[in-house]
Amino acid sequence: MKKILFCTLLLLSAIHGSGQIKFIKRMLAADLDTTRKASFMVLPALRYSQEVGLEFGVGALYSTYLDKNDPLNRSSNFSTTLTASTKNAYNVGAKGDIWTAHNDYHLISELRFRSTPFDFYGIGNQTQEKDDDKLVQHQIKASFEAEKNILPFTYTGLSLGYEHYSFIDKEPGGIYDTDPAILGKPGGSAVYIGVSQTFDNRNSNNYPTKGFYGRATYQYAPDFFGGNNFTGSQFRVVIRNFWPLAKKLVLGVNGIFYSVQSKDTPFYLLPQLGNDEIMRGYYTGRYRDQNLMAAQTELRYRLSNRFGLVAFAGGGRVFANGDFSFSQLKPSVGGGLRYFYDPAKGLSVRADYGIGEKQPGEARQTGFYLSLAEAF
């Protein structure tokens, strides 16, 4: 609770410091912008998660419509961030999410340089808090995806990606050093090429109130770098559906399946349970294995054009090949607040609090998240 109050005070002080009554009135205004104008904002970047602590810096967001005369054209968003955190994480990133005229093409790109201290607990769905080992991850990531509309609401695409990882063990002699099942300790690099298939008839890509989204991707990493670098396949399925229950009330459901398959998969590429989007309340990477399956439902109530409330619940787990059972599903429940800084495009800041399981002899797992955009 102290962390929540601290982050809230910081957010309020940032608003107070940036202006004045006129600014606050504009931010609280209820009117929707129906002009479909482009918007550009340079703002203090403020995020919080249990993994990196309070993340602060500067960010810029440009949002526009490439076809302003088409009311069905989805908004294209471009963002950059430069941040540091109270847990000595550093991040430089740029993202693009582009919808061309008539939504004929969907282009997604990302470039990231990140250094992140994190707690490593080993591999599996039943890791123990006592095995916590302190590591630092250095990551370079570049990706590009292009999808073409081939049928109504249906997109087929190709993707390219590059990732590089390296690690520092801050506490030698822990599970990271001693467990022989942990592969890829020196880090490594991988180049991916992949295909994707998407169906998307949502009425918005930022804040949908109705429609279905389904996406399946397959990526293969050839033996490009040799040695112990990753060679294998990644397969991911994401589904989302939204139903309007009343004028201001929306029910959303979200499910994911993520699998990484190779002869020797490094620990840093194994799917990880828990983040600010799904299985909220769990430390990212507390549980990791070859496969991840999770689902959640979220009830969204729009108090006004500027503010909203949500409640969510879900479950999921990681598992090795051939080792899935429903008996070890982990719960996730919680709620949150929304502030829509661009109501016309459905762009929001969200604060969520998630509650997870309680293992014997450990405190119940929880997490507070302050971030941009909806969870799904």
Salt bridges, closest charged atoms under 4 A:
GLU55 OE1 - ARG47 NE 3.68
GLU55 OE2 - ARG114 NH1 3.46
ASP97 OD1 - HIS106 NE2 2.58
GLU110 OE2 - ARG112 NH2 2.84
GLU110 OE1 - LYS141 NZ 3.73
ASP119 OD1 - LYS134 NZ 2.81
ASP131 OD1 - LYS130 NZ 3.58
ASP132 OD2 - LYS134 NZ 3.19
GLU145 OE1 - ARG215 NH2 2.36
GLU147 OE1 - HIS106 ND1 3.49
GLU147 OE2 - ARG215 NE 3.03
ASP200 OD2 - ARG74 NH1 3.30
ASP200 OD1 - ARG202 NE 2.87
ASP276 OD2 - ARG47 NH2 3.50
ASP276 OD2 - ARG350 NH2 3.61
GLU298 OE1 - ARG280 NH2 2.79
GLU298 OE2 - ARG300 NE 2.74
GLU298 OE2 - ARG338 NH2 3.93
ASP342 OD2 - LYS345 NZ 3.43
ASP352 OD2 - ARG280 NH1 2.87
ASP352 OD1 - ARG338 NH1 2.81
ASP352 OD2 - ARG350 NH1 2.84
GLU357 OE2 - LYS330 NZ 3.04
GLU362 OE1 - ARG286 NH2 3.04
GLU374 OE1 - ARG300 NE 3.96
GLU374 OE1 - ARG338 NE 3.04
